[in-house]
Amino acid sequence: MIDVTIVFYYFIYNAVRGKAMSRQHAFLAAILITGISLFLSSTLFSKNKKKEFVGSEICGKCHSSEAIGNQYDLWRRSPHAKAVAILTEKSGRAIAEKSGVQSPSTDNRCLRCHTTGGGRHPATAAEGVGCEACHGPGNDYHEYARHVDTVNREGGYETALKNGMYPILGIKNIKKREKLCLRCHTSGRPCYPTDPKEIYRQSISLQTIAEMRKGDLNLKHPLIPPFPQY
């Protein structure tokens, strides 16, 4: 196989020396340069660039508005927002000790589920289970132009999905939502209870995941007005 780098420099060398190219060589040079340009463009502007967390406070800049439902405040008052704080409280330390964990606030076995991003990301390490734990890292889609459309709100949501937001809304995506929930709400976690009543209290069924509520606990945080087809 011919090394394209050598061919490329061959054409450049001849061009610098003022040598005329044949039509065939000129055609090959055009293809080669076009290919290199496309490669560089796909590398520099790839949609597959690394996803990063931005933190729930960034989400709250818009989602704390009462006009759209103040989802940020609903999250702040939820158990998810308090998930990391409980690791330093007496009750949390007691549960951790029974599970063989000496320092729950620094142990990765606890941080994996009590924080967004496993405690490894400065933007989310202290916020508990935040917005991006369920909606995905927001460094791309959090930008206003990448997920907001005041005329076509469903279109704005579809744009957000193209920019990395997890597709978890609605009945059609319920299994994807269940998969997210069961990454942590599982019997395999260190703090899984042994008391049958507590096991039942902490268990989440598919119905719970679909309705985002169980008993007095309501984790719903819909946009106002809601998306009709989701």
C-alpha positions as CSV (number, residue, x, y, z in Angstrom):
1,M,0.0,0.0,0.0
2,I,1.3,3.5,-0.9
3,D,1.9,5.8,2.0
4,V,-0.5,8.7,1.4
5,T,1.9,11.0,3.4
6,I,4.7,10.4,0.9
7,V,2.3,10.9,-2.1
8,F,1.1,14.2,-0.5
9,Y,4.6,15.5,-0.1
10,Y,5.5,14.4,-3.6
11,F,2.7,16.6,-5.0
12,I,3.7,19.5,-2.7
13,Y,7.4,19.1,-3.7
14,N,6.6,19.2,-7.4
15,A,4.3,22.2,-7.0
16,V,7.0,24.2,-5.2
17,R,9.5,23.3,-7.9
18,G,7.0,24.6,-10.5
19,K,6.6,21.3,-12.2
20,A,3.4,20.9,-14.1
21,M,1.1,18.0,-13.1
22,S,-0.6,15.8,-15.5
23,R,-4.4,15.7,-15.3
24,Q,-4.2,12.4,-13.6
25,H,-1.9,13.6,-11.0
26,A,-3.9,16.8,-10.4
27,F,-7.0,14.6,-10.0
28,L,-5.3,12.4,-7.5
29,A,-4.0,15.4,-5.6
30,A,-7.5,16.8,-5.4
31,I,-8.9,13.6,-4.0
32,L,-6.0,13.3,-1.5
33,I,-6.4,16.9,-0.2
34,T,-10.2,16.5,0.0
35,G,-9.8,13.3,2.0
36,I,-7.3,14.9,4.4
37,S,-9.6,17.9,4.9
38,L,-12.6,15.6,5.6
39,F,-10.5,13.6,8.1
40,L,-9.4,16.7,9.9
41,S,-12.9,18.1,10.0
42,S,-14.3,14.9,11.5
43,T,-11.5,14.8,14.1
44,L,-11.8,18.4,15.2
45,F,-15.6,18.7,15.1
46,S,-16.6,15.1,15.9
47,K,-19.9,14.7,17.9
48,N,-18.2,11.8,19.6
49,K,-15.9,14.1,21.7
50,K,-15.6,13.3,25.4
51,K,-18.7,14.0,27.4
52,E,-18.2,16.1,30.6
53,F,-20.4,16.9,33.5
54,V,-21.3,20.5,34.1
55,G,-23.2,20.3,37.4
56,S,-26.8,20.7,38.4
57,E,-26.3,24.4,39.2
58,I,-25.8,25.0,35.4
59,C,-29.1,23.3,34.7
60,G,-30.7,25.4,37.4
61,K,-29.9,28.6,35.6
62,C,-32.9,28.0,33.4
63,H,-34.7,25.2,35.2
64,S,-35.3,27.2,38.4
65,S,-37.9,29.3,36.6
66,E,-41.4,28.9,37.9
67,A,-42.7,29.5,34.4
68,I,-41.5,26.1,33.3
69,G,-42.0,24.2,36.6
70,N,-38.8,24.9,38.6
71,Q,-37.4,21.4,38.2
72,Y,-34.2,22.5,39.9
73,D,-36.0,23.3,43.2
74,L,-37.9,20.0,43.0
75,W,-34.6,18.2,42.6
76,R,-33.0,20.1,45.5
77,R,-35.7,18.9,47.9
78,S,-35.5,15.3,46.7
79,P,-33.6,12.4,48.4
80,H,-31.3,12.3,45.3
81,A,-29.9,15.8,46.1
82,K,-29.1,14.7,49.7
83,A,-27.5,11.4,48.7
84,V,-23.9,12.5,49.2
85,A,-24.6,14.5,52.4
86,I,-26.0,11.4,54.1
87,L,-22.6,9.7,53.8
88,T,-21.2,12.1,56.5
89,E,-24.2,11.8,58.8
90,K,-24.4,9.5,61.8
91,S,-27.1,7.3,60.1
92,G,-25.1,7.0,56.9
93,R,-21.9,6.1,58.7
94,A,-23.7,3.5,60.8
95,I,-25.0,1.8,57.6
96,A,-21.6,2.0,56.0
97,E,-19.9,0.4,59.1
98,K,-22.3,-2.5,59.0
99,S,-21.4,-3.0,55.3
100,G,-17.6,-3.0,56.1
101,V,-17.0,0.6,54.8
102,Q,-15.0,2.8,57.1
103,S,-15.2,6.1,55.3
104,P,-18.3,6.3,53.1
105,S,-17.7,9.9,52.0
106,T,-14.4,8.8,50.3
107,D,-15.1,5.2,49.4
108,N,-15.7,4.6,45.7
109,R,-18.2,1.9,46.5
110,C,-20.4,4.5,48.1
111,L,-19.6,7.5,45.8
112,R,-20.4,5.4,42.7
113,C,-24.1,5.8,43.5
114,H,-24.3,8.6,45.9
115,T,-22.8,11.2,43.5
116,T,-23.1,12.0,39.8
117,G,-20.1,10.6,38.1
118,G,-18.8,8.5,41.0
119,G,-17.3,11.4,42.9
120,R,-14.5,11.8,40.2
121,H,-15.7,15.0,38.7
122,P,-15.3,18.3,40.5
123,A,-18.4,19.8,39.0
124,T,-20.6,17.1,40.5
125,A,-18.7,15.6,43.4
126,A,-20.6,17.4,46.1
127,E,-24.1,17.6,44.7
128,G,-25.4,14.1,45.3
129,V,-27.3,12.4,42.5
130,G,-27.9,15.3,40.2
131,C,-29.6,16.1,36.9
132,E,-26.9,14.6,34.7
133,A,-27.0,11.2,36.6
134,C,-30.2,10.6,34.7
135,H,-30.1,13.0,31.8
136,G,-26.4,12.4,30.8
137,P,-23.3,14.6,30.9
138,G,-24.4,18.1,29.7
139,N,-21.3,19.8,28.3
140,D,-22.9,19.7,24.8
141,Y,-26.6,19.8,25.3
142,H,-26.8,22.3,28.1
143,E,-26.2,25.2,25.8
144,Y,-29.4,27.1,25.1
145,A,-29.3,26.7,21.4
146,R,-28.7,22.9,21.7
147,H,-31.8,22.0,23.6
148,V,-34.3,24.9,23.6
149,D,-36.8,25.8,21.0
150,T,-39.5,28.2,22.2
151,V,-41.7,27.5,19.1
152,N,-41.3,23.7,18.9
153,R,-40.4,22.3,22.3
154,E,-40.4,18.7,21.1
155,G,-38.0,19.7,18.4
156,G,-35.7,21.3,21.1
157,Y,-35.8,18.0,23.0
158,E,-34.9,16.1,19.9
159,T,-32.0,18.4,19.4
160,A,-30.8,17.8,22.9
161,L,-30.8,14.1,22.3
162,K,-28.6,14.6,19.3
163,N,-26.2,16.5,21.5
164,G,-25.8,13.8,24.2
165,M,-28.9,13.9,26.4
166,Y,-30.1,10.4,27.4
167,P,-33.4,9.4,25.8
168,I,-35.3,8.4,28.9
169,L,-38.5,10.3,28.7
170,G,-41.9,8.7,28.2
171,I,-43.3,5.2,28.1
172,K,-41.4,4.2,24.9
173,N,-38.1,4.7,26.8
174,I,-39.1,3.2,30.1
175,K,-36.7,0.3,29.8
176,K,-33.8,2.7,29.3
177,R,-34.9,4.6,32.3
178,E,-35.1,1.3,34.3
179,K,-31.6,0.4,33.3
180,L,-30.3,3.7,34.6
181,C,-32.2,3.3,37.9
182,L,-31.0,-0.3,38.4
183,R,-27.4,0.7,38.1
184,C,-27.7,1.7,41.8
185,H,-31.0,0.5,43.1
186,T,-29.9,-3.1,43.2
187,S,-29.2,-5.8,45.7
188,G,-25.5,-5.8,44.8
189,R,-24.8,-2.5,46.5
190,P,-22.9,-2.5,49.8
191,C,-25.7,-0.8,51.8
192,Y,-28.4,-3.2,50.7
193,P,-30.7,-3.7,53.7
194,T,-31.4,-7.0,55.4
195,D,-34.7,-6.1,57.0
196,P,-37.6,-7.2,54.8
197,K,-39.6,-4.1,55.5
198,E,-36.7,-1.9,54.5
199,I,-36.0,-4.0,51.4
200,Y,-39.6,-3.4,50.4
201,R,-39.4,0.4,51.2
202,Q,-36.3,0.8,49.0
203,S,-37.4,-1.5,46.2
204,I,-38.4,0.1,42.9
205,S,-40.7,-1.6,40.5
206,L,-41.2,-0.9,36.8
207,Q,-44.4,0.9,37.8
208,T,-42.4,3.1,40.2
209,I,-40.0,3.9,37.5
210,A,-42.8,4.7,35.0
211,E,-44.6,7.0,37.4
212,M,-41.6,8.4,39.2
213,R,-43.4,8.1,42.5
214,K,-43.8,5.6,45.3
215,G,-46.0,6.3,48.3
216,D,-45.5,9.8,49.5
217,L,-42.3,10.2,47.5
218,N,-42.8,12.0,44.2
219,L,-39.8,12.5,42.0
220,K,-41.7,13.9,39.0
221,H,-40.3,17.2,37.6
222,P,-42.2,17.8,34.4
223,L,-41.8,20.8,32.2
224,I,-44.7,23.2,32.0
225,P,-46.6,22.6,29.7
226,P,-45.6,19.0,29.5
227,F,-44.6,17.2,26.3
228,P,-47.8,15.6,25.0
229,Q,-46.1,12.7,23.2
230,Y,-43.7,11.8,26.1
